[in-house]
Amino acid sequence: MVIAVCSDIHGNIKNLEVFLNRLKRESVSSLLCCGDVVDFGGTFEDKACLETLSRLNSKISQGNHDANASNLRQYMLASKSQAQFDAMLRTIPNSIVQGEIMIVHSLPSQNKKIKNTNQAKIAFLHLQENYPEVRICFVGHHHFPVAFSYDPPSKLCFEERETIFQIKDNLRYIINPGSLGASQGDYLLFNQKERKIERRKLYG
């Protein structure tokens, strides 16, 4: 079973379509998105991105852009179609937990970007206290592909720098696939059977 993970599309429908075409060549069983599907929520591209992911039954966690786009227009007059779209944005959950996997835009709050091992360790402690069942947490927000592993007994945290790396049973992981909407189009594949993470790019 292979899971495709993306984040921070920011209304880039072109990259999303290229990404989905790439996945047709893979044995992908499910698609996860760690938020910021839209940019500011009012464009055709923003709507196309959310509708496309929804049509594919993708699992989506709410990003700060998704939340802000609907909140900004909450007290404004809007067309019926825009109101329906904003309602869709507001129903996106902040996080989703499925077995050992969690998807969320950022930890421990929507405003924190996890860029280094010190920030990652704070997030790991938050996960350990609030979601002890989670072994792999996929996050977004930072727009840069980065991964951290954590050994609970020793409380040591490391950055995983390889393009392809194994998930070890004794460690916990926080993994950012990068931004699918950025110029290189970052995403990753998680082979659950082989316990392997593979970082990929649409371009370059």
N, C-alpha and C positions, 0 to 999 in steps of 0.2 A: 504494500500500500504506500503510495507516494502522495504527499501533501504539498501543494504549492502555496507559498506564503509571500504576500506583497504588502506594501504599505505606502502611504503618502502619495497617492495618485494625483491629487490636486487638479482634478478635472482634465487630465491629459488623456483624452479618449483615444488618440492615435497610439500612444504607448500601450494602453490597455488592450487595444485590439491586436497589436503585434504580439503582446504577451500571451493572450488567449490562443492565438494561432500557434505559437510555440508549444503551448501545453498540449495541443492536439497530437503532437509527436511523442508525448510522454504518457506513461501509465498513471495519470493523475486521478486520484480518487476523490479529492476534495480541495477546495480553495479557501484560504483564510486571508483576510485583509485586516491589518492593524490600525485602520482609521485614516482620517483625512482623505476620504474618497473625493470630496469636492474641494474647490478652492474658496470661493465666496458664495457658492450655492445658487447663483442666479443665472448662470449661462446654460446654453444648450449642452455644452460639453459636460458640465457638472451633472446635469440631469441624466445624460446618456451613460455616464460612468456608473452612477448609482443604480439605474434601471438595469444595466447590463449585469452587474454583479448580483442584483436581487433575482434576476431571471435565472441565473445559474445556481441559485440556492447557496451562494457563498456565505460564509460566516464572517461577519463584520463587527469590529468594535468601534465605538464612536471616538473620533479624533476631535481636537480642539476646533478645527475649521468646520467640521460637521456640526458641532454644537453651536458655534458662534453664528454660522450662516442662518440657522433656523431661529435662534434667539433674537438676532438683530431685527428680524421681520415679524416677530411675534405680535408687536403692537402697531404694525403698519398695515395699510390696506394692500391686499395682494389678490392676484387673479385666482380663480378656483384651482387651476393646475399648479400654480406656485404654492398655494396653501396646502395642497395634497403632497407636493414634494417636500415641503418643510415638515409636514407631519411624519413623513417617512424618515427624515433625518432625526427627528426627535425620538423615534422608536428604536433607534440603533442602541444597543446596550453598551455601557462603559467597558465591560469586559465579558469574556465568555470562557468558561472552563469546561473542557471535555476530557475526562480521565486525567492523564498526566500533563495535558497541554492547556495552556492559557494564552489567550490573545487579548491585548490591551494596548492602548496607544502609548501610555507611559506609566511608570511606577516611581514612587508611591502616589503621585498625583498627576493630573493632566498637564501640569506646567513644568515638570521635571524631565530634562533630557539626560539619558544615561550615556555618558561619553567616556568614562574611565572606570578603573577598578574601584576607586573609592565610592563613586556614585552607584556603581553596580552592587557593591557590598550592602549599602543601605537598602537598595531594592530587594536584594536576596533576603535580608533579615525581615523585611516587610512581608515577603512571600511566605517565608518559613513560619511566621507568626499567624498570618491570616489565611494562607492557602497551603497547608502542609502537604497536600496531595499533589501539588504542581511540581513537576520535575523540569519542564521546558516551558519557558514563558517567551512568547514572541511579542516584541514591542515595535513601535514606530517613533515618530516625532523628530528624531535626530537627523534624518535624511542621509545617514551614512551607514553602510553595512558594517556592523560590529557585533561581536559575540563575546560573552563572558561565561566562565564556568566557576562553580563554587563548591568547596568541600565543607559540608556542615560540621563534621567533628573538629577539624583544624581551623575553620573559619577563614581559610585562605581563598582568595579570589584571583583568577587569571583571565587574561584576554586570549581568545582563540583566534589566531591570525591566519590559519590555513584556509584556502578556498574550499577544500573538502576536509571535514573532520568527523570523527566518530563521537557519538553520544555514549558516555560511560555511565553505567548503572549507579555508581557510587557518587556521582556529581549532580549538581543542579545547573541549569543553563538559562541565561537571558540572551536572546538573539534578536538583533534588529536586521531585517532583510535589506534595509536601505529604501530609497525612494524610487518607486516605479515611475513616477511622473517626472523625475529629473532626467538630465540629458542622456545618461548612460542606461537608465532603466533597470535599476537593481531589483532583484527578487531572489528567492531561494527555493530549493526542493528538499523536503525531508522524507527520506526513505525509512519508514517505520520498521520494516522487516530487517533491513541491514543496519539500522540505527546510525544513519549517515546523513549529515547536512552538506549540501552542495550550494555554494553561492554562485549566482549567475548574473549576467548583464544582457540586456537586449542589444546593446551596441558597444563595440570596443572590447 
